[in-house]
Amino acid sequence: MLAWEQGHGPAHRVGIASDQTSYGRLWQETHLDGLPPQVDFETDVVVWFAEGHGSSCSDLRMDEVIV
């Protein structure tokens, strides 16, 4: 888990970054503040999951994806 923020970026979107360049683009698309955390792309990828829900729905948080 690199970040978890409510109200940032477009909802109902997913994205993946497998190198530093695509990670930079993905971080910009999320509209998160600051610099993205370091990632070792030799062993990991970054997945962005942006949910969207109404005010009557509970929050959803994804902490880990294991393949």
PDB file of N, CA, C and O in Angstrom:
ATOM      1  N   MET A   1       0.847  -1.172   0.000  1.00  0.00           N
ATOM      2  CA  MET A   1       0.000   0.000   0.000  1.00  0.00           C
ATOM      3  C   MET A   1       0.890   1.232   0.000  1.00  0.00           C
ATOM      4  O   MET A   1       1.621   1.479   0.960  1.00  0.00           O
ATOM      5  N   LEU A   2       0.828   1.999  -1.071  1.00  0.00           N
ATOM      6  CA  LEU A   2       1.646   3.209  -1.181  1.00  0.00           C
ATOM      7  C   LEU A   2       0.885   4.456  -0.773  1.00  0.00           C
ATOM      8  O   LEU A   2       1.479   5.412  -0.276  1.00  0.00           O
ATOM      9  N   ALA A   3      -0.425   4.453  -0.979  1.00  0.00           N
ATOM     10  CA  ALA A   3      -1.232   5.625  -0.640  1.00  0.00           C
ATOM     11  C   ALA A   3      -2.690   5.209  -0.531  1.00  0.00           C
ATOM     12  O   ALA A   3      -3.151   4.269  -1.177  1.00  0.00           O
ATOM     13  N   TRP A   4      -3.389   5.946   0.308  1.00  0.00           N
ATOM     14  CA  TRP A   4      -4.839   5.780   0.422  1.00  0.00           C
ATOM     15  C   TRP A   4      -5.427   7.128   0.743  1.00  0.00           C
ATOM     16  O   TRP A   4      -5.222   7.659   1.835  1.00  0.00           O
ATOM     17  N   GLU A   5      -6.154   7.685  -0.197  1.00  0.00           N
ATOM     18  CA  GLU A   5      -6.715   9.021  -0.037  1.00  0.00           C
ATOM     19  C   GLU A   5      -8.133   9.027  -0.571  1.00  0.00           C
ATOM     20  O   GLU A   5      -8.433   8.371  -1.568  1.00  0.00           O
ATOM     21  N   GLN A   6      -8.992   9.760   0.084  1.00  0.00           N
ATOM     22  CA  GLN A   6     -10.348   9.938  -0.413  1.00  0.00           C
ATOM     23  C   GLN A   6     -10.431  11.238  -1.191  1.00  0.00           C
ATOM     24  O   GLN A   6      -9.831  12.244  -0.814  1.00  0.00           O
ATOM     25  N   GLY A   7     -11.187  11.202  -2.289  1.00  0.00           N
ATOM     26  CA  GLY A   7     -11.452  12.419  -3.043  1.00  0.00           C
ATOM     27  C   GLY A   7     -10.336  12.879  -3.953  1.00  0.00           C
ATOM     28  O   GLY A   7     -10.309  14.048  -4.339  1.00  0.00           O
ATOM     29  N   HIS A   8      -9.408  11.995  -4.313  1.00  0.00           N
ATOM     30  CA  HIS A   8      -8.326  12.367  -5.223  1.00  0.00           C
ATOM     31  C   HIS A   8      -8.482  11.616  -6.536  1.00  0.00           C
ATOM     32  O   HIS A   8      -8.720  10.408  -6.544  1.00  0.00           O
ATOM     33  N   GLY A   9      -8.350  12.327  -7.633  1.00  0.00           N
ATOM     34  CA  GLY A   9      -8.371  11.707  -8.944  1.00  0.00           C
ATOM     35  C   GLY A   9      -9.755  11.226  -9.343  1.00  0.00           C
ATOM     36  O   GLY A   9     -10.700  11.284  -8.556  1.00  0.00           O
ATOM     37  N   PRO A  10      -9.859  10.752 -10.576  1.00  0.00           N
ATOM     38  CA  PRO A  10     -11.139  10.274 -11.082  1.00  0.00           C
ATOM     39  C   PRO A  10     -11.530   8.941 -10.446  1.00  0.00           C
ATOM     40  O   PRO A  10     -10.670   8.125 -10.113  1.00  0.00           O
ATOM     41  N   ALA A  11     -12.833   8.733 -10.284  1.00  0.00           N
ATOM     42  CA  ALA A  11     -13.342   7.482  -9.715  1.00  0.00           C
ATOM     43  C   ALA A  11     -13.552   6.441 -10.817  1.00  0.00           C
ATOM     44  O   ALA A  11     -13.555   6.761 -12.006  1.00  0.00           O
ATOM     45  N   HIS A  12     -13.725   5.208 -10.398  1.00  0.00           N
ATOM     46  CA  HIS A  12     -14.004   4.080 -11.300  1.00  0.00           C
ATOM     47  C   HIS A  12     -12.885   3.884 -12.323  1.00  0.00           C
ATOM     48  O   HIS A  12     -13.149   3.659 -13.504  1.00  0.00           O
ATOM     49  N   ARG A  13     -11.653   3.968 -11.871  1.00  0.00           N
ATOM     50  CA  ARG A  13     -10.506   3.811 -12.769  1.00  0.00           C
ATOM     51  C   ARG A  13      -9.514   2.835 -12.162  1.00  0.00           C
ATOM     52  O   ARG A  13      -9.440   2.681 -10.943  1.00  0.00           O
ATOM     53  N   VAL A  14      -8.768   2.191 -13.010  1.00  0.00           N
ATOM     54  CA  VAL A  14      -7.643   1.364 -12.584  1.00  0.00           C
ATOM     55  C   VAL A  14      -6.459   1.703 -13.473  1.00  0.00           C
ATOM     56  O   VAL A  14      -6.631   2.199 -14.586  1.00  0.00           O
ATOM     57  N   GLY A  15      -5.273   1.438 -12.984  1.00  0.00           N
ATOM     58  CA  GLY A  15      -4.072   1.670 -13.767  1.00  0.00           C
ATOM     59  C   GLY A  15      -2.946   0.816 -13.227  1.00  0.00           C
ATOM     60  O   GLY A  15      -3.002   0.343 -12.093  1.00  0.00           O
ATOM     61  N   ILE A  16      -1.924   0.620 -14.044  1.00  0.00           N
ATOM     62  CA  ILE A  16      -0.766  -0.170 -13.624  1.00  0.00           C
ATOM     63  C   ILE A  16       0.500   0.506 -14.127  1.00  0.00           C
ATOM     64  O   ILE A  16       0.530   1.066 -15.223  1.00  0.00           O
ATOM     65  N   ALA A  17       1.532   0.446 -13.316  1.00  0.00           N
ATOM     66  CA  ALA A  17       2.846   0.978 -13.693  1.00  0.00           C
ATOM     67  C   ALA A  17       3.869  -0.129 -13.479  1.00  0.00           C
ATOM     68  O   ALA A  17       3.926  -0.737 -12.410  1.00  0.00           O
ATOM     69  N   SER A  18       4.670  -0.382 -14.498  1.00  0.00           N
ATOM     70  CA  SER A  18       5.691  -1.427 -14.398  1.00  0.00           C
ATOM     71  C   SER A  18       7.104  -0.867 -14.526  1.00  0.00           C
ATOM     72  O   SER A  18       8.076  -1.624 -14.542  1.00  0.00           O
ATOM     73  N   ASP A  19       7.220   0.467 -14.617  1.00  0.00           N
ATOM     74  CA  ASP A  19       8.529   1.118 -14.651  1.00  0.00           C
ATOM     75  C   ASP A  19       8.382   2.535 -14.104  1.00  0.00           C
ATOM     76  O   ASP A  19       7.268   2.997 -13.859  1.00  0.00           O
ATOM     77  N   GLN A  20       9.492   3.211 -13.917  1.00  0.00           N
ATOM     78  CA  GLN A  20       9.485   4.532 -13.288  1.00  0.00           C
ATOM     79  C   GLN A  20       8.712   5.559 -14.113  1.00  0.00           C
ATOM     80  O   GLN A  20       8.026   6.411 -13.549  1.00  0.00           O
ATOM     81  N   THR A  21       8.814   5.490 -15.428  1.00  0.00           N
ATOM     82  CA  THR A  21       8.126   6.450 -16.296  1.00  0.00           C
ATOM     83  C   THR A  21       6.613   6.312 -16.180  1.00  0.00           C
ATOM     84  O   THR A  21       5.914   7.309 -15.995  1.00  0.00           O
ATOM     85  N   SER A  22       6.100   5.086 -16.288  1.00  0.00           N
ATOM     86  CA  SER A  22       4.655   4.887 -16.180  1.00  0.00           C
ATOM     87  C   SER A  22       4.171   5.170 -14.759  1.00  0.00           C
ATOM     88  O   SER A  22       3.027   5.584 -14.570  1.00  0.00           O
ATOM     89  N   TYR A  23       5.018   4.955 -13.771  1.00  0.00           N
ATOM     90  CA  TYR A  23       4.676   5.267 -12.386  1.00  0.00           C
ATOM     91  C   TYR A  23       4.500   6.770 -12.195  1.00  0.00           C
ATOM     92  O   TYR A  23       3.573   7.205 -11.512  1.00  0.00           O
ATOM     93  N   GLY A  24       5.376   7.556 -12.787  1.00  0.00           N
ATOM     94  CA  GLY A  24       5.255   9.009 -12.706  1.00  0.00           C
ATOM     95  C   GLY A  24       3.959   9.497 -13.326  1.00  0.00           C
ATOM     96  O   GLY A  24       3.288  10.359 -12.758  1.00  0.00           O
ATOM     97  N   ARG A  25       3.597   8.956 -14.484  1.00  0.00           N
ATOM     98  CA  ARG A  25       2.338   9.337 -15.133  1.00  0.00           C
ATOM     99  C   ARG A  25       1.143   8.928 -14.278  1.00  0.00           C
ATOM    100  O   ARG A  25       0.192   9.694 -14.125  1.00  0.00           O
ATOM    101  N   LEU A  26       1.195   7.723 -13.725  1.00  0.00           N
ATOM    102  CA  LEU A  26       0.102   7.226 -12.892  1.00  0.00           C
ATOM    103  C   LEU A  26      -0.062   8.082 -11.643  1.00  0.00           C
ATOM    104  O   LEU A  26      -1.187   8.391 -11.249  1.00  0.00           O
ATOM    105  N   TRP A  27       1.048   8.468 -11.015  1.00  0.00           N
ATOM    106  CA  TRP A  27       0.984   9.302  -9.808  1.00  0.00           C
ATOM    107  C   TRP A  27       0.344  10.656 -10.122  1.00  0.00           C
ATOM    108  O   TRP A  27      -0.448  11.165  -9.330  1.00  0.00           O
ATOM    109  N   GLN A  28       0.683  11.233 -11.265  1.00  0.00           N
ATOM    110  CA  GLN A  28       0.079  12.507 -11.662  1.00  0.00           C
ATOM    111  C   GLN A  28      -1.419  12.354 -11.880  1.00  0.00           C
ATOM    112  O   GLN A  28      -2.193  13.238 -11.512  1.00  0.00           O
ATOM    113  N   GLU A  29      -1.827  11.253 -12.467  1.00  0.00           N
ATOM    114  CA  GLU A  29      -3.245  11.017 -12.745  1.00  0.00           C
ATOM    115  C   GLU A  29      -4.065  10.893 -11.466  1.00  0.00           C
ATOM    116  O   GLU A  29      -5.255  11.209 -11.465  1.00  0.00           O
ATOM    117  N   THR A  30      -3.453  10.443 -10.389  1.00  0.00           N
ATOM    118  CA  THR A  30      -4.174  10.278  -9.124  1.00  0.00           C
ATOM    119  C   THR A  30      -4.397  11.598  -8.406  1.00  0.00           C
ATOM    120  O   THR A  30      -5.257  11.691  -7.530  1.00  0.00           O
ATOM    121  N   HIS A  31      -3.633  12.619  -8.768  1.00  0.00           N
ATOM    122  CA  HIS A  31      -3.708  13.939  -8.131  1.00  0.00           C
ATOM    123  C   HIS A  31      -3.291  13.891  -6.657  1.00  0.00           C
ATOM    124  O   HIS A  31      -3.737  14.719  -5.862  1.00  0.00           O
ATOM    125  N   LEU A  32      -2.446  12.935  -6.290  1.00  0.00           N
ATOM    126  CA  LEU A  32      -1.930  12.877  -4.923  1.00  0.00           C
ATOM    127  C   LEU A  32      -0.818  13.902  -4.754  1.00  0.00           C
ATOM    128  O   LEU A  32      -0.096  14.207  -5.703  1.00  0.00           O
ATOM    129  N   ASP A  33      -0.686  14.431  -3.544  1.00  0.00           N
ATOM    130  CA  ASP A  33       0.347  15.423  -3.253  1.00  0.00           C
ATOM    131  C   ASP A  33       1.691  14.755  -3.007  1.00  0.00           C
ATOM    132  O   ASP A  33       1.753  13.575  -2.660  1.00  0.00           O
ATOM    133  N   GLY A  34       2.743  15.498  -3.184  1.00  0.00           N
ATOM    134  CA  GLY A  34       4.080  15.030  -2.863  1.00  0.00           C
ATOM    135  C   GLY A  34       4.667  14.107  -3.914  1.00  0.00           C
ATOM    136  O   GLY A  34       4.095  13.895  -4.983  1.00  0.00           O
ATOM    137  N   LEU A  35       5.825  13.569  -3.576  1.00  0.00           N
ATOM    138  CA  LEU A  35       6.517  12.646  -4.464  1.00  0.00           C
ATOM    139  C   LEU A  35       6.050  11.218  -4.216  1.00  0.00           C
ATOM    140  O   LEU A  35       5.736  10.860  -3.081  1.00  0.00           O
ATOM    141  N   PRO A  36       6.002  10.400  -5.264  1.00  0.00           N
ATOM    142  CA  PRO A  36       5.591   9.010  -5.063  1.00  0.00           C
ATOM    143  C   PRO A  36       6.655   8.240  -4.284  1.00  0.00           C
ATOM    144  O   PRO A  36       7.847   8.503  -4.444  1.00  0.00           O
ATOM    145  N   PRO A  37       6.238   7.297  -3.446  1.00  0.00           N
ATOM    146  CA  PRO A  37       7.203   6.458  -2.721  1.00  0.00           C
ATOM    147  C   PRO A  37       8.053   5.634  -3.682  1.00  0.00           C
ATOM    148  O   PRO A  37       7.639   5.345  -4.805  1.00  0.00           O
ATOM    149  N   GLN A  38       9.228   5.268  -3.232  1.00  0.00           N
ATOM    150  CA  GLN A  38      10.131   4.445  -4.039  1.00  0.00           C
ATOM    151  C   GLN A  38       9.535   3.051  -4.254  1.00  0.00           C
ATOM    152  O   GLN A  38       8.908   2.487  -3.357  1.00  0.00           O
ATOM    153  N   VAL A  39       9.740   2.507  -5.454  1.00  0.00           N
ATOM    154  CA  VAL A  39       9.272   1.170  -5.802  1.00  0.00           C
ATOM    155  C   VAL A  39      10.398   0.438  -6.517  1.00  0.00           C
ATOM    156  O   VAL A  39      11.063   1.010  -7.381  1.00  0.00           O
ATOM    157  N   ASP A  40      10.613  -0.814  -6.165  1.00  0.00           N
ATOM    158  CA  ASP A  40      11.595  -1.652  -6.853  1.00  0.00           C
ATOM    159  C   ASP A  40      10.878  -2.373  -7.990  1.00  0.00           C
ATOM    160  O   ASP A  40      10.218  -3.388  -7.767  1.00  0.00           O
ATOM    161  N   PHE A  41      11.005  -1.853  -9.200  1.00  0.00           N
ATOM    162  CA  PHE A  41      10.305  -2.424 -10.339  1.00  0.00           C
ATOM    163  C   PHE A  41      10.943  -3.723 -10.845  1.00  0.00           C
ATOM    164  O   PHE A  41      10.436  -4.329 -11.788  1.00  0.00           O
ATOM    165  N   GLU A  42      12.022  -4.144 -10.241  1.00  0.00           N
ATOM    166  CA  GLU A  42      12.575  -5.469 -10.540  1.00  0.00           C
ATOM    167  C   GLU A  42      11.693  -6.567  -9.944  1.00  0.00           C
ATOM    168  O   GLU A  42      11.652  -7.687 -10.452  1.00  0.00           O
ATOM    169  N   THR A  43      10.986  -6.231  -8.857  1.00  0.00           N
ATOM    170  CA  THR A  43      10.173  -7.240  -8.163  1.00  0.00           C
ATOM    171  C   THR A  43       8.707  -6.852  -8.022  1.00  0.00           C
ATOM    172  O   THR A  43       7.880  -7.711  -7.714  1.00  0.00           O
ATOM    173  N   ASP A  44       8.357  -5.583  -8.239  1.00  0.00           N
ATOM    174  CA  ASP A  44       6.995  -5.117  -7.985  1.00  0.00           C
ATOM    175  C   ASP A  44       6.452  -4.298  -9.143  1.00  0.00           C
ATOM    176  O   ASP A  44       7.207  -3.795  -9.976  1.00  0.00           O
ATOM    177  N   VAL A  45       5.137  -4.172  -9.182  1.00  0.00           N
ATOM    178  CA  VAL A  45       4.442  -3.230 -10.046  1.00  0.00           C
ATOM    179  C   VAL A  45       3.536  -2.397  -9.138  1.00  0.00           C
ATOM    180  O   VAL A  45       3.295  -2.763  -7.988  1.00  0.00           O
ATOM    181  N   VAL A  46       3.044  -1.290  -9.654  1.00  0.00           N
ATOM    182  CA  VAL A  46       2.119  -0.443  -8.918  1.00  0.00           C
ATOM    183  C   VAL A  46       0.758  -0.536  -9.596  1.00  0.00           C
ATOM    184  O   VAL A  46       0.644  -0.363 -10.810  1.00  0.00           O
ATOM    185  N   VAL A  47      -0.269  -0.811  -8.803  1.00  0.00           N
ATOM    186  CA  VAL A  47      -1.639  -0.881  -9.307  1.00  0.00           C
ATOM    187  C   VAL A  47      -2.445   0.220  -8.646  1.00  0.00           C
ATOM    188  O   VAL A  47      -2.421   0.369  -7.424  1.00  0.00           O
ATOM    189  N   TRP A  48      -3.153   0.985  -9.450  1.00  0.00           N
ATOM    190  CA  TRP A  48      -4.024   2.037  -8.940  1.00  0.00           C
ATOM    191  C   TRP A  48      -5.458   1.568  -9.092  1.00  0.00           C
ATOM    192  O   TRP A  48      -5.885   1.176 -10.178  1.00  0.00           O
ATOM    193  N   PHE A  49      -6.187   1.612  -8.007  1.00  0.00           N
ATOM    194  CA  PHE A  49      -7.589   1.220  -7.979  1.00  0.00           C
ATOM    195  C   PHE A  49      -8.368   2.383  -7.390  1.00  0.00           C
ATOM    196  O   PHE A  49      -8.233   2.686  -6.205  1.00  0.00           O
ATOM    197  N   ALA A  50      -9.182   3.037  -8.209  1.00  0.00           N
ATOM    198  CA  ALA A  50      -9.955   4.194  -7.754  1.00  0.00           C
ATOM    199  C   ALA A  50     -11.429   3.828  -7.757  1.00  0.00           C
ATOM    200  O   ALA A  50     -12.061   3.725  -8.808  1.00  0.00           O
ATOM    201  N   GLU A  51     -11.950   3.639  -6.587  1.00  0.00           N
ATOM    202  CA  GLU A  51     -13.358   3.275  -6.468  1.00  0.00           C
ATOM    203  C   GLU A  51     -14.235   4.518  -6.519  1.00  0.00           C
ATOM    204  O   GLU A  51     -13.741   5.644  -6.445  1.00  0.00           O
ATOM    205  N   GLY A  52     -15.500   4.310  -6.642  1.00  0.00           N
ATOM    206  CA  GLY A  52     -16.471   5.385  -6.560  1.00  0.00           C
ATOM    207  C   GLY A  52     -17.708   4.848  -5.874  1.00  0.00           C
ATOM    208  O   GLY A  52     -18.206   3.779  -6.228  1.00  0.00           O
ATOM    209  N   HIS A  53     -18.201   5.575  -4.906  1.00  0.00           N
ATOM    210  CA  HIS A  53     -19.400   5.110  -4.203  1.00  0.00           C
ATOM    211  C   HIS A  53     -20.183   6.294  -3.677  1.00  0.00           C
ATOM    212  O   HIS A  53     -19.642   7.384  -3.495  1.00  0.00           O
ATOM    213  N   GLY A  54     -21.448   6.070  -3.440  1.00  0.00           N
ATOM    214  CA  GLY A  54     -22.310   7.113  -2.911  1.00  0.00           C
ATOM    215  C   GLY A  54     -22.095   7.323  -1.425  1.00  0.00           C
ATOM    216  O   GLY A  54     -21.384   6.561  -0.771  1.00  0.00           O
ATOM    217  N   SER A  55     -22.711   8.352  -0.912  1.00  0.00           N
ATOM    218  CA  SER A  55     -22.527   8.693   0.501  1.00  0.00           C
ATOM    219  C   SER A  55     -23.124   7.662   1.449  1.00  0.00           C
ATOM    220  O   SER A  55     -22.754   7.629   2.623  1.00  0.00           O
ATOM    221  N   SER A  56     -24.038   6.819   0.970  1.00  0.00           N
ATOM    222  CA  SER A  56     -24.641   5.806   1.836  1.00  0.00           C
ATOM    223  C   SER A  56     -23.847   4.497   1.853  1.00  0.00           C
ATOM    224  O   SER A  56     -24.193   3.579   2.596  1.00  0.00           O
ATOM    225  N   CYS A  57     -22.801   4.401   1.054  1.00  0.00           N
ATOM    226  CA  CYS A  57     -21.980   3.186   0.991  1.00  0.00           C
ATOM    227  C   CYS A  57     -20.779   3.321   1.927  1.00  0.00           C
ATOM    228  O   CYS A  57     -20.252   4.414   2.135  1.00  0.00           O
ATOM    229  N   SER A  58     -20.367   2.199   2.478  1.00  0.00           N
ATOM    230  CA  SER A  58     -19.184   2.236   3.340  1.00  0.00           C
ATOM    231  C   SER A  58     -17.914   2.341   2.500  1.00  0.00           C
ATOM    232  O   SER A  58     -17.914   2.019   1.312  1.00  0.00           O
ATOM    233  N   ASP A  59     -16.839   2.793   3.127  1.00  0.00           N
ATOM    234  CA  ASP A  59     -15.551   2.910   2.442  1.00  0.00           C
ATOM    235  C   ASP A  59     -14.982   1.546   2.106  1.00  0.00           C
ATOM    236  O   ASP A  59     -15.270   0.554   2.776  1.00  0.00           O
ATOM    237  N   LEU A  60     -14.171   1.511   1.060  1.00  0.00           N
ATOM    238  CA  LEU A  60     -13.480   0.305   0.641  1.00  0.00           C
ATOM    239  C   LEU A  60     -11.994   0.620   0.622  1.00  0.00           C
ATOM    240  O   LEU A  60     -11.579   1.647   0.085  1.00  0.00           O
ATOM    241  N   ARG A  61     -11.202  -0.252   1.199  1.00  0.00           N
ATOM    242  CA  ARG A  61      -9.753  -0.056   1.217  1.00  0.00           C
ATOM    243  C   ARG A  61      -9.096  -1.367   0.820  1.00  0.00           C
ATOM    244  O   ARG A  61      -9.374  -2.414   1.405  1.00  0.00           O
ATOM    245  N   MET A  62      -8.210  -1.302  -0.192  1.00  0.00           N
ATOM    246  CA  MET A  62      -7.459  -2.470  -0.634  1.00  0.00           C
ATOM    247  C   MET A  62      -6.043  -2.323  -0.099  1.00  0.00           C
ATOM    248  O   MET A  62      -5.350  -1.365  -0.441  1.00  0.00           O
ATOM    249  N   ASP A  63      -5.605  -3.259   0.734  1.00  0.00           N
ATOM    250  CA  ASP A  63      -4.286  -3.186   1.340  1.00  0.00           C
ATOM    251  C   ASP A  63      -3.237  -4.009   0.593  1.00  0.00           C
ATOM    252  O   ASP A  63      -2.047  -3.700   0.651  1.00  0.00           O
ATOM    253  N   GLU A  64      -3.673  -5.047  -0.100  1.00  0.00           N
ATOM    254  CA  GLU A  64      -2.674  -5.918  -0.719  1.00  0.00           C
ATOM    255  C   GLU A  64      -3.314  -6.738  -1.822  1.00  0.00           C
ATOM    256  O   GLU A  64      -4.477  -7.131  -1.730  1.00  0.00           O
ATOM    257  N   VAL A  65      -2.543  -6.989  -2.859  1.00  0.00           N
ATOM    258  CA  VAL A  65      -2.945  -7.901  -3.925  1.00  0.00           C
ATOM    259  C   VAL A  65      -1.835  -8.921  -4.076  1.00  0.00           C
ATOM    260  O   VAL A  65      -0.672  -8.562  -4.260  1.00  0.00           O
ATOM    261  N   ILE A  66      -2.188 -10.170  -3.999  1.00  0.00           N
ATOM    262  CA  ILE A  66      -1.196 -11.241  -4.120  1.00  0.00           C
ATOM    263  C   ILE A  66      -1.517 -12.055  -5.355  1.00  0.00           C
ATOM    264  O   ILE A  66      -2.654 -12.489  -5.539  1.00  0.00           O
ATOM    265  N   VAL A  67      -0.528 -12.265  -6.197  1.00  0.00           N
ATOM    266  CA  VAL A  67      -0.691 -13.058  -7.399  1.00  0.00           C
ATOM    267  C   VAL A  67       0.108 -14.321  -7.253  1.00  0.00           C
ATOM    268  O   VAL A  67       0.119 -15.152  -8.160  1.00  0.00           O
TER     269      VAL A  67
END
